[in-house]
Amino acid sequence: MSYSVFLLRFVDGDVVALDAERFRQFTRPYVVAGGPDEGFSQLRAEDGGRADLYHAAQGDDGMSCVTATHIARGAMSGLLARLAAALGASIVPQDGGALIFHEDESRHLPADLQGKVVVIAPTAEAFQAAFDAL
């Protein structure tokens, strides 16, 4: 994919911080360039697929968002889905909609995202199928 998707965590319609330490622990084995302290990480999955992640820390509160671009199909799709699930985040494509992992998460989404929600399992296949359907 050549456009952006955002990993955002919502509570009562508002964006809340993502756990920066959990992000570091999860991504550490896949980082091939950059790193959490640099605000940019290039990840490589088991099958060689890559993605670029942009992540700005907000002090002790964590990160407000992770933006993923240049996402390879295959294992990288699954890795991003598992990362979002580990962070308690929704996956929000740049053109709208939201991918969530549990139906009850939809009540926390902002009103403008609630009309286009897909519940998925944190797998490459589910991520790709839902993303293609949005």
LINVEN-V745888 format. One record per residue. N is the residue number from 1. PSI is psi in whole degrees, -180 to 180 (999 if undefined). Layout:
# LINVEN-V745888
N;PSI, N;PSI
This chain:
# LINVEN-V745888
1;137, 2;2, 3;-177, 4;146, 5;150, 6;137, 7;113, 8;141, 9;129, 10;143, 11;121, 12;40, 13;-5, 14;148, 15;132, 16;164, 17;145, 18;152, 19;106, 20;-37, 21;-41, 22;-41, 23;-49, 24;-49, 25;-43, 26;-44, 27;-21, 28;-48, 29;-14, 30;-8, 31;126, 32;-12, 33;150, 34;-149, 35;167, 36;-34, 37;-11, 38;-9, 39;0, 40;136, 41;132, 42;127, 43;149, 44;127, 45;176, 46;-34, 47;7, 48;-10, 49;147, 50;165, 51;150, 52;130, 53;135, 54;131, 55;115, 56;127, 57;149, 58;65, 59;-141, 60;-12, 61;-11, 62;-159, 63;143, 64;-30, 65;151, 66;127, 67;128, 68;134, 69;166, 70;49, 71;121, 72;144, 73;164, 74;-139, 75;-32, 76;-36, 77;-44, 78;-39, 79;-44, 80;-38, 81;-43, 82;-37, 83;-48, 84;-45, 85;-42, 86;-31, 87;-4, 88;29, 89;158, 90;154, 91;120, 92;106, 93;154, 94;-24, 95;16, 96;175, 97;176, 98;140, 99;127, 100;168, 101;-14, 102;135, 103;-39, 104;-15, 105;-23, 106;-29, 107;-19, 108;-12, 109;150, 110;155, 111;-37, 112;-12, 113;-15, 114;-21, 115;-13, 116;72, 117;137, 118;129, 119;127, 120;164, 121;153, 122;64, 123;160, 124;-44, 125;-46, 126;-42, 127;-52, 128;-44, 129;-46, 130;-40, 131;-42, 132;-29, 133;-23, 134;999
